[in-house]
Amino acid sequence: MTFKSSKKNKTMDKLGVTAASFAPAAVVAAPGGAGAEAVEAVEEKTEFDVVIDDVPSNARIATIKAVRGLTSLALKEAKELIEGLPKKFKEGVSRDEAEDAKKQLEEAGAKVSIV
């Protein structure tokens, strides 16, 4: 099989350059960008958000009590917090504090997630 040579190929032949000579530069550039993302992914997350996803109607009172125990909210604010879910309950807390809050809220009957 023979191929017609394009103007680009003729110019490349005339200058003694091939497309393969450009490939190593692209390969070298790619790992640098991917490596930076990999380093960021390895960093351990230190701040977590506790999100109340759902509160069944039969667990509302217990959940309000748990919310009040974990915060300094008054009854009205705690009640408003568990309406219109999902909502962030605590933001930027340590893993231990997030796990503790999740445990207490789940014992009260709420469905909670840590983000």
C-alpha positions as CSV (number, residue, x, y, z in Angstrom):
1,M,0.0,0.0,0.0
2,T,1.2,3.4,-0.8
3,F,0.0,6.7,0.8
4,K,0.0,10.1,-0.7
5,S,2.3,12.4,1.2
6,S,0.7,15.6,2.4
7,K,2.3,19.0,2.6
8,K,2.7,18.6,6.3
9,N,4.5,15.3,5.9
10,K,6.8,16.7,3.2
11,T,7.7,19.6,5.5
12,M,8.4,17.3,8.4
13,D,10.6,15.1,6.1
14,K,12.5,18.2,4.8
15,L,13.2,19.4,8.4
16,G,14.0,15.9,9.6
17,V,11.3,16.0,12.3
18,T,8.8,13.2,13.1
19,A,5.6,13.2,15.0
20,A,7.2,10.7,17.4
21,S,9.7,13.4,18.5
22,F,6.9,15.4,20.1
23,A,5.3,12.5,22.0
24,P,7.9,12.3,24.9
25,A,7.2,15.9,25.8
26,A,3.5,15.2,26.1
27,V,4.2,12.1,28.2
28,V,6.4,14.0,30.5
29,A,3.8,16.8,31.0
30,A,1.0,14.4,31.9
31,P,2.4,12.8,35.0
32,G,3.2,16.2,36.5
33,G,-0.4,17.2,36.4
34,A,-1.7,13.8,37.5
35,G,0.9,13.6,40.3
36,A,-0.3,16.8,41.9
37,E,-3.9,15.5,42.0
38,A,-2.8,12.3,43.5
39,V,-1.0,14.1,46.3
40,E,-4.1,16.1,47.1
41,A,-6.2,12.9,47.2
42,V,-3.8,11.3,49.7
43,E,-4.1,14.1,52.2
44,E,-6.4,13.0,55.0
45,K,-9.6,15.0,55.6
46,T,-9.6,16.6,59.0
47,E,-12.9,18.5,59.1
48,F,-16.3,16.8,58.6
49,D,-19.9,17.9,58.3
50,V,-22.7,16.0,60.0
51,V,-25.9,16.0,57.9
52,I,-29.3,14.9,59.2
53,D,-30.8,13.2,56.2
54,D,-34.2,12.1,57.6
55,V,-36.2,11.9,60.8
56,P,-39.1,9.5,61.0
57,S,-42.2,11.0,62.5
58,N,-42.1,8.6,65.5
59,A,-38.5,9.8,66.3
60,R,-39.0,13.6,66.1
61,I,-39.1,14.2,69.9
62,A,-36.1,12.0,70.7
63,T,-34.1,13.7,67.8
64,I,-35.0,17.2,69.0
65,K,-33.8,16.2,72.5
66,A,-30.5,14.8,71.0
67,V,-30.0,18.0,68.9
68,R,-30.5,20.1,72.0
69,G,-28.1,18.0,74.0
70,L,-25.4,18.3,71.3
71,T,-25.9,22.1,70.8
72,S,-27.0,25.2,72.6
73,L,-30.1,25.5,70.5
74,A,-33.5,26.3,72.1
75,L,-36.5,24.1,71.6
76,K,-37.9,26.2,68.7
77,E,-34.5,26.2,66.8
78,A,-34.0,22.5,67.3
79,K,-37.4,21.8,66.0
80,E,-36.8,24.0,63.0
81,L,-33.5,22.3,62.3
82,I,-35.1,18.9,61.8
83,E,-37.7,20.2,59.4
84,G,-37.0,20.5,55.7
85,L,-34.3,17.8,55.7
86,P,-31.5,17.1,54.7
87,K,-29.7,19.8,56.6
88,K,-26.2,20.2,57.9
89,F,-26.2,19.8,61.6
90,K,-22.6,20.5,62.4
91,E,-19.9,21.8,60.1
92,G,-16.1,21.6,60.2
93,V,-15.8,19.3,63.2
94,S,-13.3,16.6,64.0
95,R,-13.9,13.0,63.1
96,D,-14.5,12.0,66.7
97,E,-17.0,14.7,67.3
98,A,-18.8,13.9,64.0
99,E,-18.9,10.2,64.9
100,D,-20.2,11.0,68.4
101,A,-23.0,13.2,67.1
102,K,-23.9,10.7,64.5
103,K,-24.1,7.9,67.1
104,Q,-26.4,10.0,69.4
105,L,-28.7,11.1,66.6
106,E,-29.0,7.6,65.2
107,E,-29.8,6.3,68.7
108,A,-32.7,8.8,68.7
109,G,-33.9,7.5,65.4
110,A,-32.6,9.9,62.8
111,K,-30.8,9.0,59.7
112,V,-27.4,10.8,59.6
113,S,-24.4,10.9,57.3
114,I,-20.9,12.4,57.7
115,V,-19.6,14.3,54.7
